[in-house]
């Protein structure tokens, strides 16, 4: 942790590990965003070694294959592949709050068949997109399927296939780095034809998908054994135990686990079967036997005469006015989000060059007519009155109107109750009290003041960020992979992200991590807010890199080492008449040190005492300036001197008051 990769990516936390390397959460310092970095781990081997070259080639292939599927809603996006100190690294999309399927089941237990089918349909969609481009994944397993919140924060709504590390294009002219004598894949999830030396095919990926779905509903793989050799032997020679919890999913799983690839179910039929589990086909409408009618069948009710030959109230079965669901356009690919459960992730727009399915490929599933609501949704239109239809009685109409008003009032009251009952939790809990997630740059006030308590006090926002002299400011956000990691590592992560600014500030500050609650984790996007708060008093306004150029310093506590200062009209000797300016422009002075008075003489001029302290602690020659042309000017903190803290900021300026040249 803390290493800088390729001069750009700071490693923040290890979030995963596998046979080929580690996955890190990293911060892209150039774009100021978080990414995932996959480190291809080597055993001790010299550069130029065949295995060394193989690992680099695999990293490039993974990036290239995943990049082909860039923009697909169920594939983790790969941004770049690079080499650092002789090792390959892959820069990928960081999926906040994601858990792989194995970890998901470890926390929650086996999946319901319909939920497992939803996951399978999404993974199949990603696989089919790759197969249509000749890319075989070769390592479909629970650890390579990520479940993450969608934009609404619904856990597990996004489903992503990751790790194309051993994927291959069999017909590609690229160099093949996998030796034929080595099995590539995960024991227990390999297709039998692959375990016996056959080529990678789309059917082999489907077998691995079947093992994964089996794991999803049973909590263990169909060929789990004590050793890899035993697992591979079972894949080739043994039939899997029948899944006991699969329900409607069982025929699909068993059809995927057929050992002969020629007899294995196709991707198209798999998609159709999974879609039927997620959205069952409606039953045909029940028809009444009109040959056996009750004696009152022909009577006229207060609502008018019945249709000829029809039973009273029979207006919704085979009437020509019956509701007919709209048919969706053909060509929907396997795993189209229109088929998924309500929580499924459905992107609204795709970036240029994104994967856009057009016509169904060999494994695509085109659903039958599919309405925009569940089967039977919506009432059929009222049929026209029969011949010579009577004027309806007014009393039932009035009763209907009253009932409609009461129903509307009830629905409104119910909606208010529902909104109150389901009001979003305070993201940081009742103790902190904020109703919205903190953002970078937010200034806060504490009650009690942060310097009076050890933990996180109750916080309120200070929108002005200076008028109320805030107690602290959010300097960074740490996006944690899970609530547990946020709670365990939030404080250390925030300390790491704020220590550089804290070390340059004149005022004593401390890092504070505001960690969301488990319930509020999704609402914050998994972000821990990293604050700097005053140790002995307020911070007086924006801090560090969040201060805009041209701002006037209201107190020396806002100044930090390395700042370049400009004059504001008025007495140049007093610190609150300086402004922050860019160092690549001419400036009045440059802050070189921060110190304190060793002794304070109440009867003497405080400015003279500040200057004398800077001449002692930060003379010009110490910072490579000529003492004949420059002097060390002491800027005192008027705000905290009254509290007995005699802080002094030392700025090197020219004796003749001329401007200092720009610094590149």
Residue pairs with C-beta under 8 A, 6 or more apart in sequence:
1 11
1 12
1 13
1 14
1 496
2 10
2 11
2 496
3 10
3 11
4 10
4 11
4 29
5 11
5 26
5 37
5 82
5 84
5 89
6 82
6 84
6 89
8 28
8 29
8 30
9 26
9 27
9 28
9 29
9 35
9 37
9 89
9 91
10 26
10 27
10 29
11 24
11 25
11 26
11 37
12 24
12 25
12 26
12 27
12 34
12 478
12 493
12 496
13 24
13 25
13 481
13 485
13 489
13 493
14 22
14 23
14 24
14 25
15 23
15 24
15 25
15 36
15 481
15 485
16 22
16 23
16 100
17 23
18 143
18 163
18 165
20 40
20 41
20 55
20 58
20 165
20 166
21 38
21 39
21 40
21 41
22 38
22 39
22 41
23 36
23 37
23 38
23 39
24 36
24 37
24 38
24 39
25 34
25 36
25 37
25 94
25 479
25 481
26 34
26 35
26 36
26 37
26 94
27 33
27 34
27 35
28 34
28 35
34 94
34 96
34 479
35 79
35 91
35 92
35 93
35 94
36 76
36 91
36 92
36 93
36 94
36 95
37 89
37 90
37 91
37 92
38 59
38 62
38 89
38 90
38 92
38 165
39 87
39 89
40 55
40 56
40 58
40 59
40 87
40 88
40 89
40 90
42 51
42 52
42 55
42 87
43 51
45 51
45 52
46 52
47 86
53 177
54 177
54 178
55 88
56 83
56 88
57 175
57 177
58 165
58 166
58 177
59 81
59 88
59 89
59 90
59 165
60 81
60 88
61 164
61 167
61 168
61 174
62 78
62 81
62 90
62 163
62 164
62 165
62 167
63 78
63 80
63 81
63 90
65 130
65 135
65 164
65 167
65 169
66 75
66 76
66 77
66 78
66 92
66 164
67 78
68 130
68 133
68 135
69 75
69 126
69 129
69 130
69 133
69 135
69 355
70 77
70 78
70 351
70 353
70 354
70 355
71 77
71 350
71 351
71 353
71 354
71 355
71 356
72 125
72 126
72 129
72 354
72 355
73 122
73 125
73 158
73 337
73 345
73 346
73 347
74 122
74 123
74 125
74 126
74 159
74 160
74 161
74 335
74 345
75 126
75 129
75 160
75 161
75 162
75 355
76 92
76 93
76 95
76 146
76 160
76 161
76 162
77 92
77 93
78 90
78 91
78 92
78 93
78 164
79 91
79 92
79 93
80 90
80 91
81 88
81 89
81 90
81 91
82 88
82 89
82 91
83 89
92 162
94 479
95 146
95 148
95 158
95 160
96 148
96 149
96 479
96 480
96 481
96 525
96 526
97 148
97 149
97 155
97 481
97 482
97 521
97 522
97 525
97 526
98 146
98 147
98 148
98 158
98 160
98 481
99 107
99 146
99 147
99 148
99 156
99 482
100 142
100 143
100 144
100 145
100 146
100 147
101 119
101 142
101 143
101 145
101 146
101 147
101 212
101 215
101 216
102 142
102 143
102 215
104 147
104 156
105 111
105 142
105 215
105 216
105 219
109 219
110 216
110 217
110 218
110 219
110 245
111 119
111 216
111 217
112 217
113 217
113 245
113 246
113 247
113 248
113 249
113 277
114 248
114 277
114 278
114 341
115 341
116 213
116 216
116 217
116 246
116 249
117 213
117 248
117 249
117 252
117 274
117 277
117 278
118 159
118 274
118 278
118 340
118 341
118 344
119 145
119 147
119 159
119 213
119 216
120 209
120 212
120 213
120 216
120 252
120 270
120 274
121 271
121 274
121 275
121 278
121 334
121 335
121 339
121 340
122 159
122 161
122 335
122 340
122 344
123 140
123 145
123 159
123 161
123 209
123 212
123 335
124 206
124 209
124 267
124 270
124 271
124 274
124 334
124 335
124 363
125 271
125 333
125 334
125 335
125 336
126 160
126 161
126 335
127 137
127 140
127 161
127 202
127 205
127 206
127 209
127 267
127 363
128 267
128 271
128 333
128 334
128 335
128 361
128 363
128 364
129 333
129 355
129 357
130 136
130 137
130 167
131 202
131 205
131 267
131 361
131 362
131 363
132 361
132 362
132 363
133 169
134 169
134 170
134 171
134 172
135 164
135 167
135 168
135 169
136 167
136 168
136 169
136 170
136 200
136 201
136 202
136 204
136 205
137 161
137 164
137 167
137 205
137 208
138 166
138 167
138 168
138 184
138 185
138 194
138 200
138 204
138 205
139 163
139 165
139 166
139 167
139 184
139 185
139 186
139 189
139 208
140 161
140 189
140 205
140 208
140 209
140 211
140 212
141 186
141 189
141 208
141 211
141 212
142 212
142 215
142 216
143 163
144 161
144 162
144 163
145 159
145 160
145 161
145 162
145 212
146 158
146 159
146 160
146 161
146 162
147 155
147 156
147 158
147 159
148 156
148 157
148 158
148 160
149 155
149 156
149 157
149 158
149 522
150 157
150 158
150 343
150 345
153 522
153 523
154 343
154 522
155 522
156 343
157 343
157 344
157 345
158 345
159 344
159 345
166 178
166 184
166 185
168 176
168 178
168 200
170 199
170 200
170 201
178 184
180 197
183 190
183 194
183 195
183 232
185 194
185 208
187 223
187 228
187 229
187 231
187 232
187 235
188 211
188 221
188 222
188 223
188 224
188 225
188 228
188 231
188 232
188 234
188 235
189 208
189 211
189 212
189 221
189 223
190 204
190 207
190 208
190 232
190 235
191 198
191 203
191 204
191 205
191 207
191 208
191 235
191 261
192 207
192 235
192 236
192 259
193 201
193 203
193 204
193 261
194 200
194 204
195 232
195 235
195 236
196 236
198 204
201 261
202 267
202 362
202 363
203 261
203 264
204 261
206 256
206 264
206 265
206 267
206 270
207 256
207 257
207 261
207 264
209 256
209 270
210 222
210 252
210 253
210 255
210 256
210 257
211 221
211 222
211 223
211 257
213 249
213 252
213 253
213 256
214 221
214 222
214 240
214 243
214 246
214 253
214 257
215 221
215 222
217 243
217 245
217 246
217 247
217 249
217 253
218 243
218 244
218 245
218 246
222 240
222 241
222 243
222 257
223 231
223 234
223 235
223 238
223 240
224 231
225 231
225 233
225 234
236 259
240 257
242 250
242 254
243 249
243 250
243 253
243 254
246 253
248 277
249 277
251 273
252 265
252 270
252 273
252 274
252 277
255 264
255 265
255 269
255 270
255 273
256 264
256 265
256 270
258 264
258 265
265 273
266 362
266 363
267 334
267 362
267 363
267 364
268 334
268 360
268 362
268 363
268 364
268 365
270 334
270 363
271 334
271 335
271 363
271 364
271 365
272 365
272 367
275 339
275 365
275 367
278 339
278 340
278 341
279 339
279 370
280 375
281 368
281 375
282 375
282 376
283 375
285 316
285 317
285 318
285 322
286 317
287 317
287 318
288 311
288 314
288 317
290 309
290 310
290 311
293 311
296 312
297 306
297 311
297 312
298 306
299 312
300 306
300 390
301 312
302 392
302 393
302 396
303 392
303 396
304 385
304 386
304 389
304 390
304 392
305 385
305 386
305 388
305 389
305 390
306 312
306 314
306 386
307 314
307 315
307 319
307 383
307 386
308 386
315 321
315 380
315 382
315 383
316 322
316 323
316 379
316 380
319 380
319 383
321 380
321 381
321 382
321 383
322 380
323 376
323 377
323 378
323 379
323 380
323 381
325 369
325 370
325 371
325 372
325 373
325 375
325 377
326 369
326 371
326 372
327 369
327 370
328 338
328 367
328 369
328 370
330 366
331 357
331 358
331 359
331 360
331 366
332 338
332 339
332 360
332 364
332 365
332 366
332 367
333 357
333 360
333 361
333 364
333 365
334 360
334 363
334 364
334 365
335 365
336 365
336 367
337 344
337 345
337 346
338 346
338 367
338 370
339 367
339 370
340 346
350 356
357 364
360 366
371 377
424 523
425 517
425 519
425 520
425 523
426 432
426 433
426 434
426 435
426 517
426 520
427 434
427 435
427 436
427 437
427 516
427 517
427 520
427 523
427 524
428 434
428 456
428 459
428 514
428 515
428 516
428 517
428 520
428 524
429 517
429 520
431 456
431 458
432 456
432 458
432 459
432 514
433 458
433 459
433 460
434 459
434 460
434 461
437 516
437 520
437 523
437 524
437 525
437 527
437 529
438 444
438 474
438 477
438 514
438 524
438 527
438 529
439 474
439 477
440 474
440 475
440 476
440 477
440 546
441 465
441 473
441 474
441 542
441 546
442 461
442 473
442 474
442 529
443 461
443 462
443 463
443 464
443 465
443 466
443 470
443 472
443 473
443 474
443 541
443 542
444 459
444 460
444 461
444 462
444 470
444 471
444 472
444 473
444 474
444 531
444 533
445 459
445 460
445 461
445 462
445 468
445 470
445 471
446 453
446 457
446 458
446 459
446 471
446 472
446 533
447 457
447 458
447 459
447 460
448 457
449 457
449 471
449 537
449 538
450 457
450 471
450 472
450 510
450 512
450 533
450 534
451 471
451 533
451 534
451 535
451 536
451 537
456 512
456 513
456 514
459 514
462 468
462 470
465 473
465 541
465 542
466 540
466 541
466 542
466 554
469 538
469 539
469 540
469 541
470 538
470 539
470 540
470 541
471 533
471 534
471 538
471 539
472 509
472 512
472 531
472 532
472 533
472 534
472 539
473 531
473 532
473 539
473 542
473 543
473 546
474 529
474 530
474 531
475 497
475 498
475 501
475 530
475 531
475 532
475 543
475 544
475 546
476 494
476 497
476 498
476 530
477 527
477 528
477 529
477 530
478 486
478 490
478 493
478 494
478 497
478 513
478 527
478 528
478 530
479 525
479 526
479 527
479 528
480 486
480 489
480 490
480 493
480 521
480 526
480 527
480 528
481 526
482 521
482 526
483 516
483 518
483 521
483 526
486 515
486 516
486 521
486 526
486 528
487 515
490 513
490 515
490 528
491 511
491 513
493 513
493 528
493 530
494 511
494 512
494 513
494 528
494 530
494 531
495 511
495 513
497 530
498 511
498 530
498 531
498 532
499 511
501 532
501 543
501 544
501 545
501 560
502 509
502 510
502 511
502 532
504 544
504 560
504 561
504 562
505 532
505 543
505 544
505 557
505 560
505 594
506 556
506 557
506 558
506 559
506 560
506 594
506 637
506 647
506 649
507 534
507 535
507 536
507 537
507 539
507 540
507 557
507 558
507 637
507 640
507 647
508 534
508 535
508 536
509 532
509 533
509 534
509 535
509 539
509 543
510 532
510 533
510 535
511 530
511 531
511 532
512 530
512 531
512 532
512 533
513 528
513 529
513 530
513 531
514 528
514 529
514 530
514 531
515 528
516 523
516 524
516 526
516 527
516 528
532 539
532 543
532 544
533 539
534 557
536 640
536 643
536 645
537 639
537 640
537 643
539 557
539 558
540 554
540 555
540 557
540 558
540 639
541 547
541 551
541 554
541 555
541 558
542 548
542 551
542 558
543 558
543 560
544 560
547 558
547 580
548 580
549 580
549 581
549 582
550 579
550 580
550 581
551 579
551 580
552 568
552 576
552 577
552 578
552 579
553 559
553 575
553 576
553 578
553 579
553 580
554 576
555 575
555 576
555 637
555 638
555 639
555 640
556 575
556 635
556 636
556 637
556 638
556 647
556 648
556 649
557 637
557 639
557 640
557 647
559 565
559 575
559 578
559 591
559 594
559 635
559 649
560 591
561 591
561 592
561 593
561 594
562 583
562 590
562 591
563 580
563 590
563 591
564 580
564 581
564 582
564 583
564 585
564 587
564 589
564 590
564 591
564 663
565 578
565 579
565 580
565 581
565 587
565 588
565 589
565 590
565 591
565 651
566 578
566 579
566 580
566 581
566 587
566 588
567 577
567 578
567 579
567 588
568 577
568 578
568 579
569 577
570 577
571 577
572 578
572 588
573 607
574 607
574 638
575 635
575 636
575 637
575 638
575 649
576 638
578 588
578 589
578 635
581 587
583 590
583 662
583 663
584 662
584 663
584 664
585 662
586 659
586 660
586 661
586 662
587 659
587 660
587 662
588 653
588 659
588 660
589 633
589 651
589 652
589 653
589 660
590 651
590 652
590 660
590 663
591 649
591 650
591 651
592 618
592 622
592 623
592 632
592 650
592 651
592 652
593 614
593 617
593 618
593 623
593 649
593 650
594 647
594 648
594 649
594 650
595 613
595 614
595 617
595 618
595 647
595 648
595 650
596 613
596 645
596 646
596 647
596 648
597 609
597 610
597 613
597 646
597 648
598 613
600 609
600 646
601 609
606 636
606 641
607 634
607 636
609 634
610 634
610 635
610 636
610 648
611 632
611 633
611 634
612 634
613 634
613 648
613 650
614 632
614 633
614 634
614 648
614 650
614 651
615 631
615 632
617 650
618 632
618 650
618 652
619 627
619 632
620 626
620 627
620 630
620 631
620 632
620 652
621 627
623 652
625 652
628 655
629 654
629 655
629 656
630 652
630 653
630 654
630 655
631 652
631 653
631 654
631 655
632 650
632 651
632 652
633 650
633 651
633 652
633 653
634 648
634 649
634 650
635 648
635 649
635 650
635 651
636 646
636 647
636 648
636 649
637 645
637 647
637 648
637 649
640 647
641 647
652 660
653 660
654 660
